[in-house]
Amino acid sequence: MNINILMFIYAIPAILISLSFHEMAHAYTSYRLGDPTAKILGRLTMNPLKHLDPIGTLMLVVSMYSGFGFGWAKPVPINPSYYRDYRRGTAMVSIAGPLSNLLLAFIFSLPMALIAAESGLSPSEIYNSRYLILGQGISFRSVVFNISRIFYMINIGLAIFNLLPIPPLDGSKILGAVLPTRTYFNLMRYERFIGMGFLVLMILRPDILSTILSPFRLAVEMLFRLVGSLVI
């Protein structure tokens, strides 16, 4: 079977679960902070149909072949007026999504690293290889490894990408807890233009984004590698 077709087969459930888990994390955190909006609108769920954005999902599928998947889902509606602290609550809800992806990436990095280590692969091959590295066979070990690797790749990419301080990504809302209120709202006046410009840049030069984000990904991978060596 062609490796790109095999990658696509593994990627579909990983994309659906990862994006849904990301958005549900937003919804659950907002709900725990006292806001019922997301729950009322049916977003406190793992049902992908409630969360997927067509363009963001397509971007994730396409970008995954560069070895760094990035994309987005439909934003979870929240009402910060329910929070005790508007800025702190909004930041907590925003960071919950990327943190949920880092959690998934770490969970799936463990079987990936264990199986790869048993196969005699080096850490650099385990974490940095662009392709599925146990080949195209349909053995139990290769399937578990390849599924784990796809989940790992997608969730690392989603976490780091969504932390960018560019609207409408989560990082732009986290920025609101750091910048002075007036400065932040002046910046958000141009939210639509910044977001559209960023989307055009990703379509025209996705390699630039991968280059910018790669150092952050490597830092996370080094941390996972260190923790994984202590656990496995």
C-alpha positions in Angstrom: 0.0 0.0 0.0 1.3 3.5 -0.9 2.7 5.2 2.2 0.7 8.4 1.6 -2.5 6.4 1.5 -1.6 4.5 4.6 -0.8 7.8 6.4 -4.1 9.2 5.4 -6.0 6.2 6.8 -4.2 6.5 10.1 -4.6 10.3 10.1 -8.4 10.5 9.8 -9.3 9.2 13.3 -6.3 11.0 14.8 -7.5 14.3 13.3 -11.1 13.8 14.4 -10.2 12.9 18.0 -7.5 15.5 18.4 -9.5 18.4 17.2 -12.5 17.3 19.2 -10.5 16.8 22.4 -9.0 20.3 21.9 -12.3 22.0 21.6 -13.9 20.0 24.4 -11.1 21.0 26.7 -12.0 24.7 26.0 -15.7 23.9 26.6 -15.1 22.0 29.8 -12.7 24.6 31.3 -15.2 27.3 30.6 -18.0 25.2 32.1 -15.9 24.6 35.2 -15.4 28.3 35.5 -19.1 28.9 35.6 -20.0 29.5 32.0 -22.8 27.2 30.7 -22.7 28.6 27.1 -20.7 25.8 25.5 -22.7 23.1 27.2 -26.0 24.7 26.1 -24.8 24.8 22.5 -23.7 21.2 22.6 -20.0 21.7 22.5 -19.2 19.8 25.6 -18.7 16.7 23.6 -16.2 14.6 21.6 -18.6 14.5 18.6 -16.4 15.7 15.7 -19.5 17.1 13.8 -19.9 19.7 16.6 -16.4 21.0 16.3 -14.8 20.6 12.8 -14.1 23.6 10.6 -13.8 22.6 6.9 -10.8 24.8 6.1 -9.0 24.2 9.4 -9.4 20.4 9.0 -8.2 20.5 5.4 -5.2 22.6 6.4 -4.3 20.0 9.0 -4.5 17.1 6.5 -2.4 19.0 3.9 0.2 20.3 6.4 0.7 16.9 8.0 2.7 15.8 5.0 5.3 18.4 5.9 5.9 16.6 9.2 4.2 19.3 11.1 0.4 19.3 11.2 -1.3 22.6 12.0 -5.0 23.5 11.7 -8.0 24.5 13.7 -11.7 23.8 14.5 -14.7 25.9 15.1 -14.1 28.2 18.1 -16.0 27.3 21.2 -18.4 30.1 22.2 -17.8 31.4 25.7 -19.2 34.2 27.9 -16.4 35.6 30.1 -18.9 37.6 32.1 -19.5 34.4 34.1 -15.9 34.2 35.2 -14.7 35.7 38.5 -11.7 37.2 36.7 -12.4 38.1 33.0 -8.8 38.1 31.8 -7.6 35.1 33.9 -10.6 33.0 33.0 -10.3 33.7 29.3 -6.6 32.8 29.4 -7.3 29.6 31.3 -10.0 28.5 28.7 -7.7 29.4 25.8 -4.6 27.5 27.1 -6.7 24.4 27.9 -6.9 23.5 24.2 -3.1 23.4 23.5 -2.5 21.7 26.9 -5.0 19.0 25.9 -3.0 18.4 22.7 0.3 18.2 24.6 -1.3 15.6 26.9 -2.4 13.5 24.0 1.0 13.8 22.4 2.7 12.7 25.5 0.4 9.7 26.1 0.9 8.5 22.5 4.7 9.2 22.6 5.1 6.4 25.2 4.0 3.4 23.1 5.7 5.0 20.1 9.0 5.3 21.9 8.7 1.8 23.5 8.0 0.0 20.2 10.6 2.0 18.3 13.3 1.4 21.0 12.6 -2.4 20.8 13.1 -2.1 17.1 16.6 -0.6 17.6 15.7 2.9 16.4 17.5 5.9 17.8 15.7 8.8 19.6 16.3 11.1 16.6 14.6 8.5 14.3 11.7 8.1 16.8 10.8 11.7 17.2 12.1 13.5 14.1 11.4 11.2 11.2 9.1 12.7 8.6 7.4 9.5 7.7 5.9 6.5 9.4 9.1 4.5 10.2 7.9 1.0 10.8 7.0 0.5 7.2 3.7 -0.5 5.6 3.1 -3.9 7.2 -0.1 -4.7 9.1 1.3 -6.3 12.1 0.0 -5.4 15.6 3.3 -3.6 16.5 3.4 -1.5 13.3 -0.2 -0.5 13.6 0.1 0.6 17.2 3.3 2.4 16.4 2.0 4.2 13.3 -1.2 5.3 15.0 0.8 6.5 18.0 3.1 8.4 15.7 0.3 10.1 13.8 -1.4 11.1 17.0 1.9 12.4 18.3 2.7 14.4 15.2 -0.7 16.0 14.9 -1.0 16.9 18.6 2.4 18.5 18.8 1.6 20.5 15.8 -1.8 21.6 17.0 -0.5 22.6 20.4 2.4 24.8 19.2 0.4 26.2 16.3 -2.5 27.3 18.4 -0.2 29.0 20.9 0.8 31.5 18.2 -0.4 35.0 19.3 -2.3 35.5 16.1 -6.1 35.9 15.9 -8.2 33.8 16.1 -5.8 31.2 17.6 -5.7 30.5 21.3 -2.4 32.4 21.7 -4.1 35.7 20.8 -6.5 35.3 23.7 -3.8 34.3 26.1 -2.1 37.5 25.0 -5.0 39.3 26.5 -4.0 38.3 30.0 -0.4 39.6 29.4 -0.9 42.9 27.5 -2.5 46.0 29.0 -6.2 46.0 28.3 -6.1 49.1 26.1 -3.2 47.8 24.0 -4.9 44.4 23.6 -8.2 45.8 22.4 -6.5 48.2 20.0 -4.7 45.3 18.5 -7.9 43.2 18.2 -9.4 46.0 16.1 -7.4 44.5 13.3 -8.2 40.9 14.2 -9.9 40.0 10.9 -7.1 41.5 8.8 -4.4 39.8 10.8 -6.1 36.5 10.6 -6.8 36.7 6.9 -3.2 37.7 6.2 -1.9 34.8 8.3 -4.1 32.4 6.4 -2.8 33.7 3.0 0.7 33.3 4.3 0.1 29.7 5.4 -1.3 28.8 2.0 1.4 30.5 0.0 4.4 29.7 2.1 3.7 26.9 4.7 7.4 26.2 4.9 8.0 29.5 6.6 5.6 28.6 9.4 7.2 25.2 9.8 10.6 26.8 10.0 9.4 29.3 12.7 7.7 26.6 14.8 10.3 23.9 14.5 12.6 25.1 17.4 9.6 25.0 19.7 8.6 21.6 18.5 12.2 20.3 19.1 12.1 21.7 22.6 8.9 19.9 23.4 10.2 16.7 21.9 13.4 16.9 24.0 11.2 17.2 27.1 9.1 14.2 26.1 12.2 12.2 25.3 13.6 13.0 28.8 10.3 12.1 30.6 9.8 9.1 28.4 13.3 7.7 29.3 12.3 7.9 32.9 9.0 6.2 32.4 9.8 3.5 30.0 
